[in-house]
Amino acid sequence: MFNSKKNNKILNDIERAEYEPIVFINKPATSYLEDVVGFKSQVETIHKAIDNGANMIGVIADYGTGKSTISDILISDVLNNEHKYSTIRINMWDSISKKADDNDISELTKSFLYQLANGNNDNSCVSKLSRYVSKRMSKNFNTISFSTVSTKLWKYGGAAALSYALYMIFAQNNINFINENSIGLIKFIKDVNPLFFVIALVLLIYGIVDTSIAFSSWKKIGDSHLESNDVFELYDEIATKLVENSYDNKQIVFIEDLDRIDDKTLITKFLKELYRFQNSVSERLKDKFVFIVAIKPEALLKTKKKTSNDIQDNIFEHLYSKVFDVTVNLKPIHFEDYESALLSLFEKNEKSKEKLECLIGEDINEEHLPESFSWILMGENLTLRDLKDRLNHAISIMVSLKNKNYKDTTTINFTACTAVAYLESAFPKEFYNLVKSESKFEKFIRESYSIKNGIDENKKDELLKKFNEIFYEVQQENTAMETDEMKFIDVLCKLVLDNVFDDDFRMYFYTYPDNSYIKTVDEKDVCNLIKLPTVFDDVTDLDEKVNRIFANRPNSIVIDTIKSLDNNKPYPIVLILNGKLFELAAEYNFEKALDLLCRYTLKLKTQDEYILSCLKMINTVQIKRKKEFISCYVKTILDMISNDGLTREQFLDLRKNIILAFEKNVVEFISLFVNTEINVPIITEDEINNINNIDIILMLVDKNLISVKMEYILNKINMEKLSSENVELAFDVYDELIRNDRNNKYLGEHLLRFLHINQIINIEYFNVILETVDELELICKYINGLDVKKLPDEYLKGIDKKAFDKGLNEDVLQRLKDNNLFISYLLTKAPINQIDDINYSDDTVKDNIITASKVLYNKNPSAFILLRKCIIRNMQNVYDKYSMIFEGEYPIITKDELNTFVTFSDAIICIDGSKLNVENCDFVWEYCNQDDRSPEDCLKTFDYLFNSEHDTVVRDSDVAKKLFYALDFDKIKFKELEESQRENAISYISTLLKLDDASEALGCLQHLKALIPTLEKTIQESNLTNEYINFLNVLKQYTDVSIQWVENIELNTALCPAITSQLYNRKKYINYVIGKSVPSQ
């Protein structure tokens, strides 16, 4: 669609001024930026060939394929210093003189040598060289005038003359000296005076050496002949001077348009001559010249006919392979690539493209041209020049028409402009013959309408016959015509058949004056139908004719004809067959227009399709009293129903046509759908399907006839948002359906769509939805679209109870949280660990969190763990408020959760020991051992893990044993407990560890690295005396129970100093001596 901001701006500028001409210059590209076809690789190939030492390069291509573009880009490269060459451009077009003779040298070679000498610049040396060469090749070569190729002769000749003058001056004896001080110097100069003569002679000889001079006497004017050897010598001189004057740069010589010479044999001779030129000079000089010859392929240079005097075609065979070191072949553009070429052209001319888009009113995208360009691309063997010519021609026509002061410039068709450009380009002779046949051309266009609107499938054949009948006065195809003429007629008929050319054809084929108004045949035809309906009854193309008559302008002729009708007679049918005519008729006589409508749609046996067309027309026409007109028409219909003038089927068919015709304006006929006085059928499903506006549907539904079987109405109610008035009508429909079938899932889904589309909050409807609809995503979309601030508490409770785990937006979730409703909130937020903003310590929050956590655990156990971590992270004494989420059906706390606790005591209490087993208990002792714990933490460890007074302690002895012996009591600080605390702690686990057994008791003390009197007594009563004494020695500690036992036994082992010291203090000297004297084991 043509709507870009940039183009709109340009279009606005153009509306305030005339369209500027748009021209795509038809000249070769001079740079890669202008290159439409893409010759970069060919140019680089030539550069590479030059760098590799090629002297003769052929650019082989037919006319218009880009040979000149290659040359211009190469020259541009040199000017941009991309390659350090000097360039010379030689054009050989029309280089053959009409009076030329080949006695000495062809005019072709002379032109070449002169252009070569002249070079491509205004350097004075080069200019002198070209004048010198011109005189050398002139038949007047032997005149008294002479020419030299450089200033060397003049410089050294002048210096020689000056030296000789000094010689002559100082050779005189009568020289008067003004200054007597100079006598000695003058005398010395006179002595060496002959030296001046010698210097003059040497300078003169040096100036003449290697200087080319052309001269002769007057007597031989016109008799000079340049021999072939002179030609090669002259070429050598030119080449040498060009290299000298260009600072020894390599000379790139472009030879163009050689193949445009009529005598193709001369081309062969010249190429051979050029080849000999290159081989006639020294290798050094040869390497300084590269000739790039643009020429047709060899096959296209061959003669088409042979005579006895013709040179045989084989003179061209293999010539290029001999002459050229490298050939670069350029191929023509295939017809399928014409579009790409133009697109590339527009891409490189962006401003012109934008202006063209504004001119034609269409966007030109990067992939395809608009359809209107198809005629520019029509044909084969077209060059880029041909495409540009057609394009410029079409644009010129378009700009010319746009800038004329027509009343309707929007109808100017760019396709017609391009078609004219194509016809004139492809068939110039036939085109101008057509344009000259003005009256026949106009007649053909006028009579083509009947053919185009006919039912004949072979309309094109009919058009061809009509063309031959008008132009050649024959009834069938004229086979005597030439092929081009037949093709031209075929294309023209196609354009007419496709309505590219119609009665405005004169704009495109002729110069059309400003503000022209031409009376058309259409006006006469329409007036005849109105005034004489019994004589003229052919209404074919009536709409097209009326449209053309009233196209952006009034027409007094047709209006006057309607006014001239007899007021006592009804209007002719033709006036209702066209909107514009009916509009004029109703404006002039309201009652007769109404009568005409009723006759045509209700009384005459008119087919449904014509009734529909008529009603559509009534909907669109502009009548001043239109509402009254419609009201009167409806009253007539109802009267006919009451009087049985219409059957039910006829009435429904008419009502359907009214719906189809009036669309949004069908509400003007509401009495035909909702009527308390006359029994009319309720709107049917078929009728509803033809209405795309729910507001209108609800207005046409008779609420007194609603039943539960009207579910088809729901399909339309939920198509789009309703107006506020129609929402109330929809409520009536849904209320009735809810009363009859509340639990219907289908009803719930429609209720949801209804509330969602109209952004309605209705508690009753929402409860029905929550009860019947399982698609949570659909419910979320509805909820998210509401103003969260307006959500009532009932909505929030329902949302929370429905347990949404995704889909709710942040505003809704925040509102749920603010109302302490956490089921949906936690289901949504906990999985992504975004629940730190809850005040978990609040008692009200706590109760609801505990309630929500059960739902969360059942639906998402991993999210439940994240919830517990969050609670742990955000409050102290977690167990006091949230003990139940660590116990019972909930999973045992994880090590990760334990590590989240700030204090050990808060963590250890949350471990449900009853859920521990041998396989899963390692994390408990790992957590306990990972840091140094206080004595209080030690006591709590024994209490919360093993105290049977609690419900959540370890019950399994194997688990208890594994845990106990895995605990590191160096870190847990058991030894720092007081004796009573130790007794209490060990009492919790005594049964589980079976500490009434002496071995178990000793093992327990050894693991604890501490003494507990209760356990010591158990050991002392066993036969583990040595093991017990060894433990005391290692521990180097004792209790009163330990000392008392040692005092009374028969000791035979060593004791540690701590115990012997106590024995000594207690005056137990025997055991003291034994303990001190027995060697340690």
C-alpha angles and dihedrals in degrees: 000000000000100000111111114142093232093053091044089056091050090046091053090051090050092051088062094049142020121285112265117232113261116211129178103204113234100219133110119277114257099197142023089259090062095040107114099177098043112245097166095111092050091049091049089049090057091047089051092048090051092049090050093055105264112160101179118044124176122206100201118198144119123256116297098015098112110275092134090046090056090052094047094049091048090051090046089054089055093048090050089052091240088129125022102230136124114231133211123185119206123186117197099187111131091357091140115094117219089229098042121135128192099222093113113002133341121256086239092064092044091053090049094050093046094049090045091053092045092055122185102291145057097250107150093225092052090046091053090046092055091049090049092050091047091056093044091056095041120104085226088062094123099061122128089258117091135196136202129201097225145022092248094098092050094049097048093036091055092048090049091051091050091050091048091050090054089050091054094045096052092043088071118097099204100070115147115213121208095193116050089200088071096059093096093050093047091049089053092050092050089053092055095034095117087065090071090058091052091049092050091051093049093048092050093051092047092050092053096046112097091001117127115222127178119199145133143157129284092245094075100050109151094005099092118116125193110220122216091251088053089056093056090044090050091050089051091052092048093048093047093050094045091054092046093049094049096053092256094302120156111263116229108197117194114201111194139180093016090136092058090076109110096221101068093188089067088060090059092048092049094049089051090047091051090049090052091048091058093048094046096068132068120281091248092053092042091056090054093063129068118180116203109193119194107206145147121264114277092248092059092053094060118107116257096216132035128215132169089265096049122104109241119260092239090078085081096047114111091350094124093050089055099043101038125064090199132012125202112199120206118200126210122251113267115234090244089060098052089096092052090050092054092044089053089049091053092046090057092045101048097161093050089047092054091050090048091051090054091046096053096031095234137104118244104212127198096257110039139022119231116267090253089072094061093098092053088057094045117120140027138270091033121157126212087257090058091050092049091048092053092045093049090047093051092046091049091055092047095048092046092053095043092052094051117095098249120157091230115033094155091079092062104118121212090199088062090050092052091045091054090048089052095048093048092046099044099035108024096160095046091043095057092044088055093048091050091054093071102160094043091048092052092047091051092052093047095048092044090076094071090052095047093051094044128106095239110119092209095062093147092057089050090052091050090051091048091051092051090046093053101037103030101021092234127126097222142031113310104231091183091073121106119258095251091050092050091049091048092053091046092053093045092052090050090052092050091046090051089051092242086128120035134143091318090062090115090073091064103035099038141032104272117207122233118267092007120171119189122186110235133214087239091071092056093047094052094047090052091053091053099043101035106028094160092054100037113040103147104116093171111142090006094145092047092049094048091046091053091046095051099033101147093324138078120247117212093186095067093039092053090049092056091048091052093062119113109266091212094060128069121255116271116255092245090074092066093047093073129045097218093049092047091048091055091045094051091047090055099040118010098185095048090050091052091048090051091053094049092047093050099044104030112023108030117069092248118169117252094245091056092046089052091049090049094049091049089054091050089053093055103040120099109235119171095223095033099142090052089046092054092044091054091048091052091049090053091052093050091048090054090050091051091049093045089248089137128042121223090256093049091047093050091047090051092047091050090052090049090053092049094045103042099034105172092012092059089100086078085072095051092127088068090060106030115034129149094189102048124040106241124169118262115253110282131225090248090054092047090052089059093054118078096184118082092196088062093044093055091047090054096047113101103223091199089066099046116130137171088259091070095088089127086074090063090064089063099036090064098047096094144350115295129224116252091256093052093047087068090051090050090051088058090053095048095043089057092049093047091052090055103039114009097163096052109126091205089056091049092053091051091047089054092051090047094052092042097050093046097037091232127164111211120158097200093049091045092053090052089051093050090049097048110024121078099177099101093181091062091048090050092054089054095047093045091054093058128090099261092208090063097051109119122225091254089060092049093049091048092049091049093047092050087063102222111198096186143001102058114119125235095260093055092045091050091050090052091050092048088055093049091247105140111164098089091030094057093040088057103035105033096066089058093041096241101133103100092107094074120104096230094176093064110104094221091049090047094058093048092044091053090049092048093045092065091056090044092052092049093049102033117012094180091054088050089059089051089052092053090049090051092050090048090049096050105044146030128235089030093170093060092064105020105033092125094063089061096047142051116019094358121097122263116267116271129230089246089057091047090054089053092065117098095212130040094224092057090050102045093053092058093060110105099212092186089072095052122106135175092269100048104034100084094091090063097059091037089057092046092049099046095084139021109271129205123243087254090055088051092054091047091050091058092040100049096037103039111013105114091205087079123072096221101055129114111282100177116086093209091054091045092050092048092048095045096050091044093056116100104224092187086071097033090055100224091155090061091063119104117249094257091049090051090051091051094046094049091046090065092060101029096099095044091050093040091233093173083083111088093220092051090045092051091046090050092052092046090053092046092045086216140099124247114184094214092056092041091059090052089053094044090057091057133071093257094104098132093043090049093048090047090052090051091049092050092045092044088207135107144184130210087263090054095049094045091052093048091050092058105041128088097254121208101158136073120266131210117257092251091062097038088052090055091048090052092049090050090048093242091144100164096059088037092058092043092048091049099042104041110091117247115252 
